[in-house]
């Protein structure tokens, strides 16, 4: 990628912008330190996808598709389901009260 000084960019900006619009990006630097990168507007930088970035950090149980299946069925049938100190009961009115025992 071409690097131009700030002074050169000020003096020849129209030519540099035209070149960048044709797909020739450049960097403007001051005292050898890069300040900005000029690229065509439609050529957005590619997004890096981090596929697998959690590999080995999480696990899905083998019974994931059937976890809590019995409790879910009981809830649909209007029965009470208890988990620890909480109980969940539903009725067909659409309400689902959650209560802790007294």
Buried (B, 14 or more C-beta within 10 A) or exposed (E): EEEBEBEBBEEEEEEBBEBBBEEBBBBBBEEEEEEEEBBBEEEEEEEEEEEEEEEEEEEEEEEEEEEEEEBEEBBEEEEEBEEEEEBBBBEEEEEEEEEEEE
